[in-house]
């Protein structure tokens, strides 16, 4: 059956079909971004939805072109890996995202042939773990949200994307026989296929509790449905340059904003510096905080 150009409203949007297969929260966040890197490599114009339609139409007309172009893309990424700009596992992630898009949109390519060029062996980039001194310096950044964010991430192992789902009801303190809090249980990705429990230290729970109590002291009604990390509001003892909200009308701080907040803290606290030739920054804040 001949495929027509995807130019009419009646045609299925290929990105919508692609998204149907993305079940886990982290996959929904990462796969479209990884696929777009391939589309940008092709120098296609427009937003990702437009780029995807252009690629799909051309690939259906000429599968050989699609295979050849994808192999050139992998070769380019392998060169970046040699320069230690990315890890070898990142190339595999690009491959998985693009392959899934094609499969969901009924585009058949010779994946066995393409996969032969994927690198094997070393799976990690030239990243390093932060020192305890760097973590201590990071939590000294003058934003009350930094300390609970860092302490929870370091002790629990959650990724940045998990913050989009975490509410106060997902944190359960654990006590010993004397009623003393010794740790807390954290429900990650609630009501999702990737739902699971992890644990945070007593210090991390204390930071969270102090942050929630601070919000309550300014008039916010804290309930089980309260988001763990929210926007800022004007107080008499905080000096920030950002636009403030109201203490009584909290707005969830999305994971993308939390990532920017942490990266800003890394720079302003002098933990990150301009690169020396031959070195690279950790590619994301999750990896920097020892959580893989």
N, C-alpha and C positions, 0 to 999 in steps of 0.2 A: 504493500500500500504506500502510495506516494504521500509524503508529508508536505503540507502547505506552509508557507511562511507564517510565523507567529505574529501577525500584525492586527488581527481582529479581536474584538472584545470577547468573542465566543471561544477563542482558544484558551486552553488552560495556561495559567502562569507557571512557567517551569520552576520558579523559586518557591511557589506555594506547594507544588508537588514534592520538591526537595525537602521543604520544611516538615512535611508529613512524616518523614522517616526519622526526624531528629527528636528522639524521645527524652533523653536526659537533659537537664538544664545546662550543663557545661557544654554538651554537644550542640545544643541550639545556639549557644553563644559563640562557639569557636568555629564550627564548620562553615557557616556562610562567610566569615572573615577569611578563612583559609582558601576557600574557593575563589573569592574575589581577588586574591593575590595572583592566582592563575589568570583570571579574566583581565586584570590590569596588565599582565605580561603580554597579553595579546593586543594591547593598545585599543581595546574596544571602548566606545564612547558611552556616556550616560551613567545612570545609577546601576546598581548591581542587577536589578530586574531587567533593564534594557540590555545590559551586557550579556546576561544569561540567555536571553532570547536570540540575540545575534549569534552567539557561539553555537547554540543548539541548532539553529537553522543552517548555518554553514557546515557544521559537523555532520548533519544528516545528509546534506548534499555531497559531502566529500569526507567520509570517515578516515581515509588515508591522511588527509590534511590534519585532522584532529589528532590522530596518533602521532604523526611526525611533530606537530607543534607541542604536544604534551611531553614528548621525549626531549625536545629542545629545552622546555621549561625545567625538566628534571636535571638536565645537564647544567643549566645555569645555576640551579640551586646547589648542585654538588660543588660547583666552583666556589660558591659562597661558603659552603661548609668547610672547604679546604682553607679558606681565609679566616675561618672561625667566626664568621658573622652569624651563623645559625648552627644548630646541632643537626646531625644526620637524621635523628628521629623526626625533626621538623619536616624534612622532605617526605617522609612516609605519611605524615599528617596531611600534607597538601594532596598527596596521591589518594588517600582515603576519601577526603572530602569531594574531590573532583570525580572520582569513580562512583561515589554514591549519587551525586547529581545526575550523572549520565545514566546509571541504572534505573533511577526513579523516573527518568524521562524517556525510557525505552531506547536509549542510544547504545548500540552494541559496538564496542571496540575490542581490539586484541589486548586484553589486560595482561595476559600471560607474557606477551612480548614486551609490553611497557614496563611491567614489574621487574623484568630482568635487569634493568638499569638502576634500580633502587639500591642505595648503598647499604652495606652490612657492616657489622663490627661495632665501632664506638657509637654509643647511643646518646651521649650527653655532650653538651657544649662545654666550652672552657669557663664554666661558671664556678663561683666559690661560695661557700657558706659565709654568712655574716659573723662577725665576732660578737661576743657578749657586750663589749664596749660600744660597738656600733648600734646594737639593739637598745642599750641604755640611752645612748645619745638620741636615737630616733624617738623614744617615748618622752623625751624632754621637749619635743616640739610644742609650741604654745597653742595647742588645740585640744580641748578636753576629750575629744573622740579618739585621738591617736592611741592613747594607752590601752583602753579596752580593745580596740581593733587589733593592735599588735600582740597583746598578751593572749587573746583568744586564738588568733591565727597560729602563733608559734606553738601554743600548747595543744591545740586540737588537730592541726593539720588540714583545716578547711582551706579551700581556694577562695579567691575573691568573689566568684559568682555565687557562693553560698549565702552571702549577705543579702541577696535579693529576696530570700525566703525566711530569714531568721527573725522571729518575734520572741517576746519575753516568755511566752508559754513554752517555748522550745528549750528553755534552760531550766534544768531541775537540779537544785543543790543536793549533795550527798553528805550525810552526817554520820558520825561515828556513834558509839554506844553512849557517849556523854552529850549528844546533841550538838556537837561542834561540827561546823562545815569543813570538810576535808577536800572536797572536789565538787564538780558539777557535771551533769550529763547533758549533752547537746544533741538535739535532733536535727540532722542535716538533710536538706532537700525534702522536707515533709510532703507527704502525699504524692511522691514521685517514685518512679521505678528505682531510682538511685537513693531512696530514703535509707538512712542508716544513722546509728548512734556513734558519737565519739565523746571524748571527755576533755575537760579543761581543768587546770589547776585551781586550787583555792585562791591564789593571787589573781588569776584571770577572772574568776567569778566575783571576787571582791571589787575589782575594777569596774566590771559591768554593773554591779549593784550600786556602787557609788555614783556612776554615771546616770543610772535610772533615778536614784534619789535626788541628784542634782536637778534633773529635769522636773521632777515633782515639786521641788522647792520653788520653782518659778511658775507654777500653776498648771503644768501639764498633768492630765489625768492618766496615770500609768495603769494599764490593764494587761491582761494576757495577750491581747491583740497588738500591743505597742511594738513597733519596729525597734530592733536593738540600736540601730544607728539612724539618726535623723538629721535634719538641717539645723543650722544655728539660729539663734535669736539674740536680740540686743540685751545685754545686761550691763550693770554699772561697773563690772570689774573685768570685762573682756574687751580687747581692742583688736578687731579684725577689719580687713579692708573689704570683706565680702558683703553681699547684700543679705540682710537678715530677714528671717521670717518671724512669726509670732510663737512665743513659748507654748501658748495654749492650742495652737493649730500645727501639730507636727507633720512634717513631710518626710517620707522615707528617703534616705540617702542611697541612691542606686550604687551597684557595685562599680560601675564605671566612674562615678564620682569619688568613691572610696579609693579606687586605684589612683586617681589624680591627686587626691589628698596625700596619700602615702608617698607618691613620687615627689610631690612638692616638698614634703618633709625631708626626704632623703637629700635633696639638693640644698635646701636652706640650712640643714643641720651639718652640712659639710661632709656628708657620708659619701655622696657621689661627687665625682670631679670630672672635668673634661678628660677624654680618653687619651692615653699615651699610645703612640703607634704600636700595633701588635696586640692590643688588649681590647676587651669589650665589656660592656655592662651586662649584668644579668638581664635577660630579655623581659622578665615580668616580675612584679612585686611578690607574687605568690612563691616563685622559686627563691627569691631573695630571703624570704622569711622562713626558709628551711622546710617548705611544705610541698616541694616537688611538683 
